[in-house]
Amino acid sequence: MKKDMIFFSPDGQGLTSTSANHVANLAKEMIRGIETSLSALTFYSTEVSLIGNTSTDKLSHGSDLSELETVIGKLHSVAKAKSLIAWLREAIKAKERLIEEVEDITFDDYCKIAGIDIPKYPERGESLTDDEYYASLTLAERNRYYETETLAAVLGKAIHPDGSFASAREALNEHIQKPRDVKGDGRDTLIFSYVPTVDSTNVDEVYFTLQKQYREAQAKVNAYKYDCEKAVKTSRIAVDTKHAEQLDEYNHRRELISAQMTAYKHKRTAEIGDYRIVIPDSLREIYETVSHLGKQ
């Protein structure tokens, strides 16, 4: 960007891009005229005569000394005019580059230019986990939970179908209904008799007591788990709410900066558009000559 500023006047004096382009076109036309005159140079005259006739007719006149003496000046004028064109064309390109650089400014670029901290995308916080919830309990509460959970598991395993106590109760009832069992035949026949050692009523009483204790223990376990689930859900909602607020603030901040960046680009583009192209002192004379052509 800095290298391109050499083409422009610091005091606002000079040519607009439109004027510079017009002058370059005039210089191009001037060069064409000079080169046409140079290409027409001949340093001899052409005469024609008939054989046997001493009279001659002049077909063309060669360039005289005065025309010869203009050659060096004309070539230097062409060189100067081409230098002027090159300068003006490069200056126009430089202005276009400057405008393009402004248009290509990114969000991060603008923040650096304006000295603004680039907004950071808010990371979602970590919500409470099950393990963290149970770890937050007091020693007594945590131990009570583990004991209750273990009790429910032990009782449940005993009274559920195929459980040790449930199976024993079922076997007692079966043998009450069928107190004997015959196996084998003939002289090898064996008769098994099953005699209850405790009353089935007492077994049922213990069974239903275990069921009641299991339900109570399981209810307490479920209560612990509900409290955990509720705490985790409450934590998640709090984290999500905070993250949503941070996102809203982040987006609002970016929108504000983006609007400022757009205004900055418009302003800079307008400023660059007003830059005036300076004419170097060495090209001032040819510039005046070319400009005069446009006023004739």
Beta strands, then each sheet from edge to edge (+ up, - down):
strand 1: 46-48
strand 2: 57-60
strand 3: 180-183
strand 4: 190-193
sheet 1: 1+ 2-
sheet 2: 3+ 4-
end
